[in-house]
Amino acid sequence: MTTIESDAWTVPPAGPFVHPALFYVSDDEYLAVLVPFIAEGVASDQPVAVAVPAARLELLRSAAGDAADRVTWVDMTQAGRNPGRIIPLVLRRFADAHPDRHARIVGEPIWPGRTATEYPACVQHEALINHAFAGSDVTILCPYDTVGLEDHVVADARATHPVVWEPYRRYSSDLYAPDEVVARYNQPLPEQPDVDELPVTEPTQLSAVRRWAAERARRHGLEADRIADLEYIATELVTNSLVHTPGGCRLRLWRHENHVVCEVRDTGQLADPLAGRRPRPAGLRGGRGVLLVNQFADLVRVHATPHGTTIYALLRPAAGTTSGD
């Protein structure tokens, strides 16, 4: 295994938020940085969580030795399949549970195999971490496989992380510009020629919304439990539009690659890029619509313009099913 000089890694300072990108080219480099990072946190009585893809999870857990029992392990391919749920349900949930100590989190939301449809949400997530945790007493270290990932992904990591760690050095990124990344990946999904559409203008239509969504979801091969999820997603997104924007919205359902897309378009202006990514305090009524949609959907994409906002919630049909249209 590659080794690192003992004074190269120190305990993160208490107080300021630290958000490095770790560039690695091999398992040896991955372990050589992350195992000491984990061990130092455990030795300092800091809470440590590791949220990485399953294969990496087992690699790290085995290498961590006795420290592994004091680490929270999360399979990012499950918990973070939809990047929109990572901040509230993985990162904030862990950090907020330890408000009196500096928390260390390893989070790897972008791995080889992420699709082009997923990637804009992934890179926006990395950029938004900087706003979500500004001033927080936490280090979130994000590994990047520079061999398995495309060059533009590595370049984006330099823009979404203020600091870059490599096996033998650490340095500030001169490309750091997270807000530019959020704007650049504010992209719509491709328009489709055959889309089912339902205009919605009144709350009295919500029952019809659910029936309409369920009927079309069956045609696209969704299983019963996923149809129930889609009914809930459609209801929440439509309700959100009716509450916050005049003129109602358009609910659209269509197939994109290996997903069924539930799309809601309205004329509202989405001013908060962290909408749906903040945990809601217990007992607070309302304001949970997009947060809950993030929990139910396999992927959520948002396209906001001066003329309106489109939210896409994507769900995967069962393996082997095809559209019945």
C-alpha positions in Angstrom: 0.0 0.0 0.0 1.2 3.5 -0.8 2.3 5.4 2.4 2.0 9.0 3.4 4.3 10.9 5.6 2.9 11.1 9.1 2.7 14.8 9.3 0.8 15.1 6.0 -2.6 14.6 7.5 -3.8 16.4 10.6 -7.1 16.7 12.5 -9.4 19.2 10.7 -9.8 22.4 12.6 -12.9 22.7 14.7 -15.4 25.2 13.4 -14.9 26.0 9.7 -16.5 23.8 7.2 -14.0 21.8 5.2 -14.9 20.3 1.8 -12.0 18.7 -0.1 -12.1 16.6 -3.3 -9.8 13.6 -3.0 -8.3 12.6 -6.4 -7.2 8.9 -6.5 -6.0 6.5 -9.2 -6.0 3.2 -7.4 -7.3 1.2 -4.4 -3.9 1.8 -2.7 -4.2 5.6 -3.0 -7.9 5.4 -1.9 -7.0 3.5 1.2 -3.8 5.4 1.9 -5.7 8.6 2.4 -9.1 7.5 3.7 -8.0 4.9 6.3 -5.9 7.5 8.2 -8.6 10.0 7.8 -11.1 7.6 9.4 -8.7 6.4 12.1 -7.7 9.9 13.2 -11.3 10.9 13.5 -12.1 7.8 15.7 -9.0 8.4 17.8 -10.0 12.0 18.4 -13.5 10.9 19.4 -15.0 12.6 16.4 -18.1 11.1 14.8 -17.2 9.5 11.5 -19.5 8.4 8.6 -18.5 6.8 5.3 -21.0 7.0 2.4 -19.5 5.4 -0.7 -20.5 2.8 -3.3 -20.9 -0.7 -2.0 -17.7 -2.2 -3.3 -15.7 0.7 -1.9 -17.6 0.4 1.3 -16.4 -3.1 1.9 -12.8 -2.2 0.9 -12.7 0.6 3.4 -14.5 -1.3 6.2 -12.0 -4.2 5.9 -9.0 -1.9 5.9 -10.3 0.2 8.9 -9.7 -2.6 11.4 -10.9 -2.0 14.9 -12.0 1.6 14.0 -14.7 0.2 11.7 -17.0 -0.6 14.7 -17.1 3.2 15.5 -18.0 4.3 12.0 -21.4 4.8 10.4 -21.3 3.0 7.0 -23.7 3.9 4.2 -24.1 2.4 0.8 -24.2 5.5 -1.4 -25.6 3.6 -4.4 -28.8 3.1 -2.4 -29.0 6.2 0.0 -27.6 8.5 -2.7 -29.0 7.1 -5.9 -31.0 10.3 -6.1 -28.5 13.0 -5.3 -31.3 15.3 -4.1 -31.6 13.2 -0.9 -27.9 13.1 0.1 -27.8 16.5 1.9 -30.8 16.1 4.1 -30.9 12.3 4.6 -27.2 11.4 4.7 -25.0 14.4 5.4 -27.2 16.6 7.5 -28.8 13.7 9.3 -25.4 12.5 10.5 -23.8 15.9 11.2 -26.9 17.3 13.0 -26.9 14.2 15.3 -23.5 15.4 16.7 -23.8 19.1 17.2 -21.2 19.3 19.9 -18.3 17.7 18.0 -16.5 18.1 14.7 -17.9 15.4 12.3 -16.0 13.7 9.6 -17.9 12.4 6.6 -16.5 10.6 3.5 -19.1 11.0 0.7 -18.6 9.7 -2.8 -21.7 10.7 -4.8 -20.1 10.5 -8.3 -18.7 7.2 -9.4 -18.0 5.5 -12.7 -21.3 4.3 -14.0 -23.4 7.4 -13.2 -25.4 8.2 -16.2 -25.5 11.4 -18.2 -29.1 11.9 -17.0 -28.0 11.6 -13.4 -24.8 13.6 -13.6 -26.2 17.2 -13.7 -28.0 16.5 -10.4 -24.8 14.9 -9.0 -22.6 17.8 -9.7 -25.2 20.4 -8.6 -25.4 18.5 -5.3 -21.6 18.8 -4.8 -21.8 22.5 -5.5 -24.7 23.0 -3.1 -23.0 21.3 -0.2 -20.9 24.5 0.1 -24.0 26.5 0.8 -25.8 23.8 2.9 -22.9 23.5 5.3 -21.4 27.0 5.3 -20.2 27.7 8.9 -20.8 24.1 10.0 -18.3 22.2 12.1 -17.8 19.3 9.7 -15.4 17.9 7.1 -17.0 16.3 4.0 -14.3 14.6 2.0 -15.4 13.5 -1.5 -13.3 10.9 -3.4 -13.0 11.0 -7.2 -11.7 8.1 -9.3 -9.6 10.1 -11.8 -9.1 6.9 -13.9 -12.7 5.8 -14.1 -14.3 9.2 -14.4 -14.3 11.4 -17.5 -12.0 14.5 -17.6 -14.9 16.9 -17.4 -16.1 15.3 -14.2 -12.7 15.8 -12.6 -12.6 19.4 -13.8 -16.0 20.0 -12.3 -14.8 18.6 -9.0 -12.2 21.4 -8.9 -15.0 23.9 -9.4 -17.3 22.4 -6.6 -14.6 21.9 -4.0 -12.5 24.7 -2.5 -9.6 22.3 -1.7 -8.1 19.4 -3.6 -6.4 16.5 -1.9 -4.0 14.2 -3.8 -2.0 11.4 -2.2 1.0 13.6 -1.4 -0.3 17.1 -1.3 -3.2 19.4 -0.6 -3.9 22.7 -2.3 -6.6 25.3 -2.8 -8.5 25.0 -6.1 -8.0 27.9 -8.4 -11.2 26.8 -10.3 -13.6 26.9 -7.4 -16.9 28.4 -8.6 -19.8 26.4 -7.2 -22.5 28.8 -8.2 -21.3 28.7 -11.8 -21.6 25.0 -11.7 -25.2 25.1 -10.4 -26.1 27.5 -13.2 -24.3 25.6 -16.0 -26.1 22.3 -15.1 -29.5 24.0 -14.8 -30.6 21.9 -17.8 -34.0 20.5 -19.0 -34.4 16.9 -20.0 -34.7 16.4 -23.7 -38.2 17.1 -25.1 -40.1 14.1 -26.2 -42.6 13.8 -29.1 -45.2 11.6 -27.2 -46.0 13.0 -23.8 -49.2 12.7 -21.9 -50.3 16.0 -20.4 -52.9 17.1 -17.8 -53.5 20.8 -17.0 -54.2 21.4 -13.4 -55.7 24.6 -12.0 -57.6 23.7 -8.9 -57.0 21.6 -5.7 -60.3 19.8 -6.5 -58.5 18.1 -9.3 -56.0 16.2 -7.0 -58.1 13.0 -7.0 -58.1 13.1 -10.8 -54.4 13.8 -10.8 -53.7 10.5 -8.9 -56.0 8.5 -11.2 -54.5 9.9 -14.3 -50.9 9.4 -13.1 -51.6 5.8 -12.0 -53.3 4.8 -15.3 -50.4 6.1 -17.4 -47.7 4.7 -15.1 -49.2 1.2 -15.6 -48.8 1.7 -19.4 -45.1 2.4 -18.8 -44.5 -0.7 -16.8 -44.3 0.6 -13.2 -45.0 -2.0 -10.5 -47.8 -1.4 -8.0 -45.6 0.0 -5.2 -43.9 2.3 -7.6 -47.2 3.4 -9.0 -48.2 4.4 -5.4 -44.9 6.4 -5.2 -45.7 8.1 -8.4 -49.2 9.0 -7.3 -47.7 10.6 -4.2 -45.0 12.4 -6.2 -47.5 13.8 -8.6 -49.8 15.0 -5.8 -47.0 16.7 -3.9 -45.6 18.5 -7.0 -49.0 19.6 -8.2 -50.0 20.8 -4.8 -46.7 22.7 -4.4 -47.4 24.5 -7.7 -51.0 25.3 -6.8 -49.9 26.8 -3.4 -46.9 28.8 -4.7 -47.7 29.9 -8.2 -50.7 31.5 -10.0 -52.3 29.9 -13.0 -51.9 26.3 -12.1 -49.4 23.9 -13.7 -49.0 21.2 -16.4 -48.5 17.6 -15.2 -46.8 15.5 -17.8 -45.8 11.8 -17.9 -43.4 10.2 -20.3 -40.6 7.7 -20.8 -37.0 8.7 -20.9 -34.4 6.0 -21.4 -34.9 3.6 -18.5 -37.1 5.9 -16.4 -40.7 7.0 -16.2 -40.7 10.8 -15.8 -43.3 12.7 -13.8 -42.9 16.3 -14.8 -44.6 19.4 -13.4 -44.2 22.8 -15.2 -45.4 26.1 -13.8 -44.7 29.8 -14.0 -43.1 30.0 -10.5 -39.6 31.4 -9.9 -37.4 29.0 -7.9 -35.1 31.4 -6.0 -33.8 28.8 -3.5 -31.4 26.2 -5.0 -31.6 24.3 -1.7 -35.3 23.8 -1.9 -36.1 20.2 -1.0 -32.7 19.6 0.4 -33.1 21.0 3.9 -34.4 18.7 6.7 -37.6 20.2 8.2 -37.7 20.7 12.0 -40.0 18.3 13.8 -43.5 19.7 14.3 -43.2 22.2 11.4 -46.2 21.9 9.1 -45.9 22.3 5.4 -42.8 23.0 3.3 -41.9 19.3 2.9 -43.2 18.6 -0.6 -40.0 18.6 -2.7 -38.1 17.1 0.2 -40.5 14.1 0.3 -40.4 13.8 -3.5 -36.6 13.5 -3.2 -37.1 10.6 -0.9 -39.5 8.7 -3.2 -38.0 9.4 -6.6 -34.9 7.6 -8.1 -33.8 10.9 -9.5 -35.0 14.5 -9.3 -33.9 17.2 -11.9 -34.9 20.8 -11.7 -34.8 23.4 -14.6 -35.5 26.9 -13.4 -35.8 29.9 -15.8 -37.0 33.5 -15.5 -40.3 32.3 -17.1 -41.0 29.3 -14.9 -39.8 26.1 -13.2 -39.9 22.5 -14.3 -39.4 19.6 -11.8 -38.7 16.1 -13.2 -39.1 13.2 -10.8 -37.8 9.9 -12.4 -38.7 6.4 -11.4 -37.3 3.1 -12.7 -39.8 0.5 -13.9 -39.2 -3.1 -13.0 -36.3 -4.8 -14.9 -37.4 -6.0 -18.3 -40.6 -4.0 -18.6 -41.3 -1.8 -21.5 -43.8 0.9 -22.3 -47.2 -0.3 -23.2 -48.0 2.7 -25.5 
